[in-house]
């Protein structure tokens, strides 16, 4: 068979929706890219402003250090540097009232003229009103002061009021003081009177030691007695069982034995119990004065702690004031 020629087929044609689809998508991408670049540029400008980059030396400043200065001086320094000032106040125990204790931005930070610096100004240490403690017991008064953040200092003093009762104070009630300030409480140690021991019938040596231990000085007179053996106490003045002030003198009348056939004048001798003494009150005195008082009382064996000089104030002592102590006993006090 002879070869037949086939008819040519039509060329395949691809049609889009409108013929312009790719161009529209390209335009949208370009617009989005331009917006993103604009946002990035704005952010870079703001960052450069905060960091002081690109600013002229005339507008960039270093924040001065004003901590520790008065409010007026700090304000003048910051305004002199071209900065604005905002002030806040707060209590601060470490800085006196009217003194700057903080600032923001911190010292030496970079800023621009016209920026605001906030300074914190101290209102000082909190003030406390001293309460009235007169008439209260020592324990109640010290607890009151401790709760208010005040420091109680106790001094003993002879008084007709009940022992342990506060009879005076310094500062006076109602006074405004800073926290941790000392408040001195004067506490009654009683009238200072004690009962005279009954030593009648004892030998003179034992009787003298007993009276000395009770805080009395002793003098002795002798007297003939047909009823009391020689060397024994016939009587005392003041008599046993009565009250007398500590440190006062008790006179013992001691038997010299039966009356002789010839009358001899009685002999009076005076002795003092030298082995004991009354502990003086040295709290509130200077260390130098306390040493002098101890020495005057015959207490030469003493020890001091925390007393930087003779002008330091004695805060505690042992033994307590008014007690009867052996002169060789160790006395301690601290400032």
PyMOL commands that set and color helices and strands:
alter all, ss='L'
color gray80, all
select helices_A, chain A and resi 21-51+71-80+138-147+204-213+287-296
alter helices_A, ss='H'
color red, helices_A
select strands_A, chain A and resi 60-62+84-90+100-104+110-112+116-122+127-129+151-157+166-170+176-178+182-188+193-195+217-223+233-237+243-245+249-255+268-269+276-278+302-305+316-318+324-326+331-334
alter strands_A, ss='S'
color yellow, strands_A
deselect
rebuild
show_as cartoon
